[in-house]
Amino acid sequence: MRASFAISSGGTTFLHALDARTKMFVGVAASLSVIFLNTPQSLGFLAAASGAYLLVLRRFALAGVCYLFLLLMAGAALGFMWLMHGIWPRMAEPDLARFSIPFLRTLVLANVVLALALSSRIQAVLAALRALRLPVWLFVPTAVMIRFIPSFLKDIKEVRESMKTRGYGSGPAALFSRPMLTVRLLFMPLVVRALRTSDELGVAAELKGVGNRNAASCYRPQRFSGRDLAVACGALCVLTAAFLLQSGPSLSGGMH
């Protein structure tokens, strides 16, 4: 059982040294802000800032795959909207500015969640959540979600290495040339591993004392430092700038 938290393979970075509570504050603040931001320029600015925040980890390949996946989703959705407009001309043409808003919101959330998950130890996250006096039913799913991301990324890497050892490709070319074989060798093991990982996380949670009323301690306690204050202030400045862009002239009038 993998009891330890999987840290980014990109080495120790500025984000790794931050307190987990600082990164949680950035994530919560960004998540709440995207609810109220509804113009492409404000969300685009926030997406660019959160993207730079994620790239501090130097996980460029992972960020590229994430962005490519969102781009493919947006392209597919836009294609279907144009198809529906072609079949039913009375339906309004897709407005690219308004169409981009939900995907920009998703991009902001992906950036801050990945930055938190790939640079924080689960013990520090659990200790921070418990310090907030949150109920168990709220902070346990949050901690499991954060813990699942690096575990699943490790599973993908292991399955791809296993396919390469057997002489099979796992890239886009293999998916289109031999889709059934790729699904059987890549996606089915990932589903099984994801189910097994969920069981392991439940056992790991019990071993870490989740649900116990006693105060939890962290093996490597983190404390606020000057860099945490600087990052928190920088995040507030970025969010303020995004809301100033929101109140300015809109490219499309926003979604109301």
C-alpha positions in Angstrom: 0.0 0.0 0.0 1.3 3.4 -0.9 1.0 5.2 2.4 3.3 8.1 1.5 2.2 11.1 -0.5 3.4 11.2 -4.1 5.3 14.4 -4.6 5.9 16.0 -7.9 8.7 14.4 -10.0 9.8 17.9 -11.0 11.8 18.3 -7.7 11.4 20.7 -4.9 10.0 24.1 -6.0 8.8 27.3 -4.4 5.3 25.8 -4.0 6.5 22.8 -2.1 7.9 25.1 0.6 4.6 26.9 1.1 2.3 26.1 3.9 -0.6 23.8 2.9 -3.0 26.4 4.3 -1.7 29.1 2.0 -2.3 26.9 -1.1 -5.7 26.0 0.2 -6.5 29.6 0.7 -5.5 30.3 -2.9 -7.6 27.4 -4.2 -10.7 28.4 -2.2 -10.4 32.1 -3.1 -10.0 31.3 -6.8 -12.9 28.8 -6.7 -15.2 31.3 -5.1 -14.1 34.1 -7.5 -15.0 32.2 -10.7 -18.6 32.0 -9.4 -18.9 35.8 -9.7 -16.6 36.4 -12.6 -18.5 36.1 -15.9 -16.6 38.0 -18.6 -13.9 36.4 -20.9 -11.3 39.1 -20.1 -11.6 38.7 -16.3 -11.7 34.9 -16.4 -8.9 34.8 -19.0 -6.7 37.0 -16.8 -7.4 34.7 -13.8 -6.7 31.6 -15.9 -3.4 33.0 -17.1 -2.4 33.9 -13.6 -3.4 30.5 -12.2 -1.6 28.8 -15.1 1.6 30.6 -14.2 1.0 29.5 -10.6 0.8 25.9 -11.7 3.8 26.1 -14.0 6.0 26.9 -11.0 6.0 23.2 -10.3 7.7 22.6 -13.7 5.3 19.9 -14.6 5.0 21.2 -18.2 4.0 17.9 -19.8 1.2 17.4 -17.3 0.0 20.9 -17.8 0.1 20.5 -21.5 -2.0 17.3 -21.4 -4.5 19.0 -19.1 -4.8 22.0 -21.4 -5.0 19.8 -24.5 -7.8 17.8 -22.9 -9.8 21.0 -22.1 -9.1 22.3 -25.6 -10.5 19.0 -27.1 -13.6 19.3 -24.9 -14.2 22.9 -26.0 -13.6 22.0 -29.6 -16.1 19.1 -29.4 -18.7 21.2 -27.7 -18.3 24.0 -30.2 -18.5 21.6 -33.1 -21.8 20.1 -31.8 -23.2 23.6 -31.3 -22.4 24.6 -34.9 -23.9 21.2 -36.0 -27.1 22.0 -34.1 -27.2 25.4 -35.6 -26.8 23.9 -39.1 -29.6 21.4 -38.5 -31.9 24.0 -36.9 -31.1 27.5 -38.3 -33.5 29.1 -35.9 -31.0 28.3 -33.1 -28.7 31.2 -32.5 -25.1 31.0 -33.6 -22.6 30.1 -30.9 -21.0 33.2 -29.3 -17.3 32.4 -28.8 -16.9 34.9 -26.0 -19.7 33.5 -23.9 -18.9 30.0 -25.0 -15.4 30.3 -23.5 -16.6 31.3 -20.0 -17.4 27.8 -18.5 -14.1 26.4 -19.9 -12.1 29.3 -18.5 -13.7 28.6 -15.1 -12.7 24.9 -15.4 -9.2 25.9 -16.3 -8.8 28.1 -13.3 -10.0 25.3 -11.0 -7.8 22.7 -12.6 -4.7 25.0 -12.2 -5.2 25.6 -8.5 -6.3 22.1 -7.6 -3.3 20.5 -9.4 -0.9 23.0 -7.8 -2.3 22.0 -4.4 -2.4 18.2 -5.0 1.1 17.9 -6.5 3.0 20.1 -4.0 1.4 19.2 -0.6 1.7 16.2 1.6 -1.6 14.6 2.6 -0.6 14.8 6.3 -0.2 18.6 6.1 -3.6 18.9 4.2 -5.4 16.8 6.9 -3.8 18.7 9.7 -4.8 22.0 8.0 -8.4 20.9 7.5 -8.8 19.6 11.0 -7.4 22.9 12.4 -10.4 24.6 10.7 -12.8 22.5 12.8 -14.5 21.2 9.7 -16.8 18.2 10.1 -15.4 14.8 9.1 -17.9 14.3 6.2 -16.6 17.5 4.6 -12.8 17.3 4.9 -12.4 13.6 4.3 -13.7 13.7 0.7 -11.6 16.8 0.1 -8.5 15.1 1.4 -9.2 11.9 -0.6 -9.7 13.9 -3.8 -6.4 15.7 -3.3 -4.6 12.4 -2.5 -6.2 10.6 -5.5 -4.7 13.0 -8.1 -1.0 12.1 -7.7 -1.8 8.4 -7.2 -3.8 8.3 -10.4 -1.0 10.1 -12.3 1.5 7.5 -11.0 -0.9 4.7 -12.2 -1.0 6.2 -15.7 2.8 6.2 -15.8 3.1 2.6 -14.6 0.5 1.4 -17.1 2.2 3.2 -20.0 5.6 1.8 -19.0 4.0 -1.7 -18.9 2.6 -1.2 -22.4 6.0 0.0 -23.7 7.7 -3.1 -22.2 5.2 -5.3 -24.1 5.9 -3.4 -27.3 2.7 -1.5 -27.6 2.3 2.2 -28.1 0.1 4.4 -25.8 0.0 7.7 -27.7 -2.7 9.3 -29.9 -1.5 7.3 -33.0 -2.0 4.0 -31.2 -5.5 5.1 -30.0 -6.6 5.9 -33.5 -4.9 3.0 -35.3 -5.8 0.3 -32.8 -8.6 1.7 -30.6 -9.9 -1.6 -29.2 -6.5 -2.8 -28.2 -5.5 0.5 -26.7 -8.7 0.6 -24.6 -8.1 -3.0 -23.4 -4.4 -2.4 -22.5 -4.6 1.2 -21.2 -8.0 2.2 -20.0 -9.2 -1.0 -18.5 -6.1 -1.3 -16.2 -6.6 2.3 -15.2 -10.2 1.7 -14.2 -9.1 -1.3 -12.1 -6.2 0.6 -10.5 -8.5 3.6 -9.7 -10.9 1.3 -7.8 -8.0 -0.3 -5.9 -6.6 3.1 -5.1 -9.9 4.2 -3.6 -9.7 1.2 -1.2 -6.1 2.0 -0.3 -7.1 5.6 0.5 -9.8 4.4 2.8 -7.3 2.2 4.7 -4.7 4.9 4.7 -7.3 7.3 6.2 -8.0 4.9 9.0 -4.3 4.5 9.7 -3.9 8.3 9.9 -6.6 8.5 12.5 -9.3 10.2 10.4 -12.5 10.3 12.4 -10.6 10.2 15.7 -11.5 13.1 18.0 -8.0 13.6 19.2 -5.9 16.3 17.6 -3.9 15.2 14.6 -0.2 16.1 14.3 1.9 16.4 11.2 5.3 14.6 10.9 6.7 17.7 9.2 4.8 20.6 10.8 4.6 23.7 8.5 4.5 27.3 9.7 3.6 30.5 8.0 6.6 32.4 6.7 7.2 35.6 4.7 6.7 33.8 1.4 3.3 32.5 2.5 2.2 36.1 3.3 3.6 37.3 0.0 1.8 34.6 -2.0 -1.5 35.3 -0.1 -1.2 39.0 -0.8 -0.3 38.3 -4.4 -3.4 36.1 -4.8 -5.6 38.9 -3.4 -4.0 41.4 -5.8 -4.7 39.1 -8.8 -8.3 38.5 -7.7 -8.8 42.3 -7.2 -7.4 42.9 -10.8 -9.7 40.2 -12.1 -12.8 41.9 -10.5 -11.6 45.3 -11.8 -11.6 43.8 -15.3 -15.0 42.3 -14.6 -16.4 45.8 -13.8 -14.8 47.3 -17.0 -16.3 47.2 -20.5 -17.2 43.6 -21.5 -16.5 42.0 -24.8 -19.8 40.2 -24.8 -21.9 41.7 -22.0 -21.2 38.7 -19.8 -23.6 36.0 -18.8 -26.4 37.2 -16.6 
